[in-house]
Amino acid sequence: MRRSKMACIALCWAAEALGPRVGAADTLTLTATRDNTLIESAMGNLSNGAGTYFFAGRTGQSSDALRRGLLAFDLTSVPAESSIGSVILAVHLSRAASAATHEVRLHRVLAPWGEGTSIGGSGEGAGAPATPGDATWIHASLGSRIWASPGGDFASAPSATAAASGPGTLTWGSTPAMVADVQAWVDAPESAHGWIVLGDEATTRSAKRFASRQNASVSMRPMLTVTFAPPTAVESGTWGRVKELFR
């Protein structure tokens, strides 16, 4: 009898040590909760936080020509300790400066950033005066934080790359790096700063315009589709059954 009790205790200990089990796969499609455009400017005073578009690439201007998009998603609806299986990001490319095809890359952002109330004028590509909380070329959040490097703080290696030309849906994923990014954000929500969208910055008129989360067309807003396996708790009452053996 004593041996069977000890065997049960050992099994229960093992079950507890293994922790949560992974359950059946589930899928969520999330709309961006923040986006913005970093508009090249030595003064760092331009942004497009509340605009209906964000931009990436190089414009035809002779100076201050670079544009970089920022995207972030709220992943709190993915249960803690879930295992991320696949990640797909889709955005709507609404206008291109030229018909040529250019690479557009996603890089993981390394610092928190903001979205203010700035809205650019016609076309929005030139941005508008930044408002408090806006991300700019210099500021991660105007009035409170600056980037360690002008143009944003992000991982040097891209998480994904896609070829973009004319209007339509542009999709990235699912790459191991994108999966790793989202897994890290689910495991440590305070690190969920999203991705920066970089276009072909070496080529004039490579800039692309994408629909933002404020776009009037809901179907064109940035969408992140995450497939994950949520944890399943260790069967309850394990230790209660152990106690019963000693009554």
C-alpha positions as CSV (number, residue, x, y, z in Angstrom):
1,M,0.0,0.0,0.0
2,R,2.8,2.4,0.9
3,R,4.5,1.8,-2.4
4,S,1.3,2.6,-4.4
5,K,0.9,5.8,-2.3
6,M,4.4,6.9,-3.1
7,A,4.0,6.1,-6.8
8,C,0.9,8.3,-6.9
9,I,2.7,11.1,-5.2
10,A,5.5,10.9,-7.7
11,L,3.1,11.0,-10.6
12,C,1.3,14.0,-9.2
13,W,4.6,15.8,-8.7
14,A,5.5,15.1,-12.3
15,A,2.2,16.4,-13.5
16,E,2.6,19.6,-11.5
17,A,6.1,20.1,-12.7
18,L,5.1,19.8,-16.4
19,G,2.7,22.7,-15.8
20,P,0.1,23.7,-18.4
21,R,-0.7,21.4,-21.3
22,V,-1.2,22.7,-24.8
23,G,-4.7,22.5,-26.2
24,A,-6.3,22.4,-29.6
25,A,-5.3,25.2,-32.1
26,D,-7.3,28.4,-32.3
27,T,-7.1,31.4,-34.6
28,L,-7.6,35.1,-34.0
29,T,-7.6,38.0,-36.5
30,L,-6.7,41.3,-34.9
31,T,-6.9,44.8,-36.2
32,A,-3.9,47.1,-35.4
33,T,-4.4,49.1,-32.2
34,R,-1.7,51.7,-33.1
35,D,0.1,52.8,-36.2
36,N,2.0,55.9,-37.4
37,T,4.6,57.1,-39.9
38,L,8.1,58.3,-39.1
39,I,8.7,61.1,-41.5
40,E,12.4,62.0,-42.0
41,S,13.1,65.3,-40.5
42,A,16.1,66.7,-38.6
43,M,13.7,68.6,-36.4
44,G,11.6,65.5,-35.6
45,N,8.4,67.6,-35.7
46,L,6.3,65.7,-38.3
47,S,4.0,62.7,-37.9
48,N,0.7,61.2,-39.1
49,G,-0.6,59.5,-36.0
50,A,-4.4,59.8,-36.7
51,G,-4.1,59.7,-40.5
52,T,-5.9,57.2,-42.6
53,Y,-2.6,56.0,-44.1
54,F,0.9,55.1,-43.2
55,F,3.9,55.1,-45.5
56,A,7.2,53.2,-46.2
57,G,10.0,53.9,-48.6
58,R,11.6,56.9,-50.3
59,T,9.7,59.7,-51.9
60,G,10.8,61.8,-54.8
61,Q,11.9,64.7,-52.6
62,S,15.5,65.8,-52.7
63,S,15.8,65.8,-48.9
64,D,13.9,64.3,-45.9
65,A,12.6,61.7,-48.3
66,L,12.3,58.6,-46.1
67,R,9.1,57.2,-44.6
68,R,8.8,54.4,-42.2
69,G,5.6,52.8,-40.9
70,L,4.9,51.6,-37.4
71,L,2.3,48.9,-36.5
72,A,1.3,47.4,-33.2
73,F,-1.4,44.9,-32.1
74,D,-3.0,44.1,-28.8
75,L,-2.3,40.4,-28.1
76,T,-4.0,40.2,-24.7
77,S,-6.8,38.1,-26.2
78,V,-4.3,35.3,-26.8
79,P,-4.2,33.3,-23.6
80,A,-1.0,33.5,-21.6
81,E,1.4,30.5,-22.1
82,S,-0.1,29.8,-25.5
83,S,2.1,28.3,-28.1
84,I,2.1,30.4,-31.3
85,G,1.9,28.3,-34.5
86,S,1.6,30.8,-37.3
87,V,1.4,34.5,-37.9
88,I,0.2,36.4,-41.0
89,L,0.1,40.2,-41.4
90,A,-2.0,41.7,-44.2
91,V,-2.1,45.4,-45.2
92,H,-3.8,47.2,-48.0
93,L,-1.4,49.0,-50.4
94,S,-3.5,51.9,-51.7
95,R,-0.9,53.9,-53.7
96,A,2.7,53.6,-55.0
97,A,5.0,56.4,-56.1
98,S,5.9,54.2,-59.1
99,A,4.8,51.0,-60.7
100,A,8.1,49.3,-60.0
101,T,8.3,46.4,-57.5
102,H,10.2,47.1,-54.3
103,E,10.9,45.0,-51.2
104,V,9.0,46.0,-48.0
105,R,10.4,44.6,-44.7
106,L,9.1,44.1,-41.2
107,H,11.5,44.6,-38.3
108,R,10.7,44.1,-34.6
109,V,10.5,47.5,-32.8
110,L,12.6,47.6,-29.6
111,A,11.1,50.5,-27.7
112,P,7.6,51.8,-26.9
113,W,6.2,54.5,-29.2
114,G,3.1,56.6,-29.5
115,E,0.3,57.6,-31.8
116,G,-1.0,61.2,-31.4
117,T,-3.7,63.2,-33.2
118,S,-1.7,64.5,-36.2
119,I,-3.3,64.1,-39.7
120,G,-1.4,65.0,-42.8
121,G,-2.9,67.1,-45.6
122,S,-3.8,66.0,-49.1
123,G,-2.4,62.4,-49.6
124,E,-1.0,62.6,-46.0
125,G,2.6,61.8,-47.3
126,A,4.1,65.0,-45.9
127,G,2.5,64.5,-42.5
128,A,1.5,67.3,-40.2
129,P,3.0,69.0,-37.0
130,A,3.3,66.2,-34.4
131,T,1.1,66.3,-31.4
132,P,1.9,65.1,-27.8
133,G,2.5,61.4,-27.8
134,D,3.2,61.1,-31.5
135,A,6.1,59.1,-32.8
136,T,8.4,61.1,-35.1
137,W,11.8,60.6,-36.7
138,I,13.4,61.8,-33.5
139,H,10.8,61.1,-30.8
140,A,9.4,57.7,-29.9
141,S,6.7,59.7,-28.1
142,L,6.7,63.5,-28.4
143,G,7.1,65.1,-25.1
144,S,8.3,62.0,-23.2
145,R,10.7,59.7,-25.1
146,I,13.2,59.9,-27.9
147,W,14.6,57.1,-30.1
148,A,18.1,55.9,-29.3
149,S,18.7,56.3,-33.0
150,P,16.8,58.7,-35.3
151,G,14.4,56.8,-37.5
152,G,13.4,54.4,-34.8
153,D,14.9,51.6,-32.7
154,F,14.4,48.2,-34.3
155,A,16.1,44.8,-34.8
156,S,18.6,44.8,-37.6
157,A,17.4,41.5,-39.1
158,P,14.0,41.6,-40.8
159,S,11.3,39.4,-39.5
160,A,9.7,39.1,-43.0
161,T,10.0,40.5,-46.5
162,A,7.4,40.9,-49.2
163,A,7.5,42.3,-52.8
164,A,5.2,45.3,-53.3
165,S,4.2,47.0,-56.6
166,G,0.7,48.4,-57.3
167,P,-2.4,48.6,-55.2
168,G,-3.8,45.6,-53.5
169,T,-3.3,43.4,-50.4
170,L,0.3,42.9,-49.3
171,T,0.9,39.9,-47.0
172,W,3.9,38.8,-44.8
173,G,4.2,35.4,-43.1
174,S,4.2,33.1,-41.7
175,T,8.0,33.2,-41.0
176,P,9.8,31.7,-38.0
177,A,10.9,35.2,-37.1
178,M,7.3,36.5,-37.1
179,V,6.2,33.6,-35.0
180,A,9.1,34.2,-32.6
181,D,8.1,37.9,-32.4
182,V,4.5,37.2,-31.5
183,Q,5.5,34.5,-29.1
184,A,7.8,36.9,-27.3
185,W,5.0,39.5,-27.1
186,V,2.5,37.0,-25.7
187,D,5.0,35.8,-23.1
188,A,6.1,39.4,-22.2
189,P,3.3,41.9,-23.1
190,E,5.4,44.8,-22.0
191,S,7.7,44.1,-25.0
192,A,4.9,44.2,-27.6
193,H,6.1,47.2,-29.5
194,G,5.1,45.8,-32.9
195,W,6.9,46.1,-36.2
196,I,8.4,48.9,-38.2
197,V,7.7,48.7,-42.0
198,L,10.7,49.6,-44.1
199,G,10.5,50.1,-47.9
200,D,13.3,50.3,-50.4
201,E,15.1,53.3,-49.0
202,A,17.9,53.4,-51.6
203,T,15.6,54.0,-54.5
204,T,13.9,57.3,-55.3
205,R,10.1,57.1,-55.6
206,S,9.9,53.7,-53.9
207,A,7.4,55.0,-51.3
208,K,4.2,53.0,-50.7
209,R,1.0,54.2,-49.0
210,F,-0.9,51.7,-46.9
211,A,-4.3,52.0,-45.2
212,S,-4.1,52.6,-41.5
213,R,-6.3,51.4,-38.6
214,Q,-8.2,54.7,-39.0
215,N,-9.1,54.0,-42.6
216,A,-12.8,54.3,-43.4
217,S,-12.8,50.9,-45.0
218,V,-12.6,48.3,-42.2
219,S,-11.6,45.6,-44.6
220,M,-8.5,47.5,-45.6
221,R,-7.2,48.1,-42.1
222,P,-4.0,46.2,-41.0
223,M,-4.9,42.7,-39.9
224,L,-2.8,40.2,-38.0
225,T,-4.0,36.5,-38.1
226,V,-2.5,34.4,-35.3
227,T,-2.9,30.7,-34.9
228,F,-2.1,29.4,-31.5
229,A,-2.5,26.5,-29.1
230,P,-3.8,27.7,-25.8
231,P,-2.7,26.0,-22.6
232,T,-4.9,23.4,-20.8
233,A,-4.5,23.5,-17.1
234,V,-3.3,20.3,-15.3
235,E,-6.3,18.4,-14.1
236,S,-7.7,19.9,-10.9
237,G,-7.8,18.0,-7.7
238,T,-4.5,16.2,-8.1
239,W,-3.2,17.0,-4.7
240,G,-6.7,16.5,-3.2
241,R,-6.6,12.9,-4.3
242,V,-3.1,12.5,-2.8
243,K,-4.5,13.7,0.5
244,E,-7.3,11.2,0.4
245,L,-4.7,8.4,0.4
246,F,-3.5,9.5,3.8
247,R,-6.9,9.7,5.5
